Amino acid sequence: MRLWDSNTGKRSGVFSHNCQIVAYSDKAKLAVTSNQVNQSICLWNLETGKKVRKIVGAVPPNGERGYFDIMSVCFSPDGKQLLAAEDHEGAILRIWDVKTGKDVKQIQAHKPRVTSAAFSPDGKRIVSGGADGLVRLWDAETGNELRTYEVDPEDLTAETVAAKVGLPLDQVWKTLVARGDRHGVCLAVIAGTTRLDLKALPKRTGKRHIEAVSSKEVEPLTGYIPGGVSATPQQDIS
């Protein structure tokens, strides 16, 4: 895993972990990585580059690799909890305490598979998406399901999602993919009320030239599923 300065585009750190999923928290000053092959989740200190904790290194109950996959992972807005979407016997949302590494809550989510999950900006709710074509809203404290929404793959605009979940448009985040002349593609997460500034983005990413990617190219380029849940961004790039 490599850490980049978003202002200069220069590499500022290297972490020794072969990972498919990564997220970080400004509040906790930590990064989290996930390796689907080894079923592991690791926490890293962003300042020292050292591994803080290996939260999960689980072997599936039947011992077969590939059975227990972590599909997404993210921090709560305050950096105190970690949320993972796990493909495990009907799909589970699991919450850990970042400080202790203890498993504090499990939520049986989608069938047959959960694909993504994230906290709301205030940390009180969790939203998840699954292979069942549904988006589900959960109470983060109790684990109770609050609402279920059917997703129209042909209409995934922030405006539509905001209307369905009953949130202000500025609390619904949209993920846009851009392609530049350096470091391949980048994901830009912006509020539903804003538009991506393609003139400002090169300064943040260290690219000389950048262009938006069509929706049809997103999944082949990044593996990101259109309509998946976006994490809360760490910097303003709009």
Order of alpha helices (4+ residues) and beta strands (2+ residues): beta-beta-beta-beta-beta-beta-beta-beta-beta-beta-beta-beta-beta-beta-alpha-beta-beta-alpha-beta-alpha
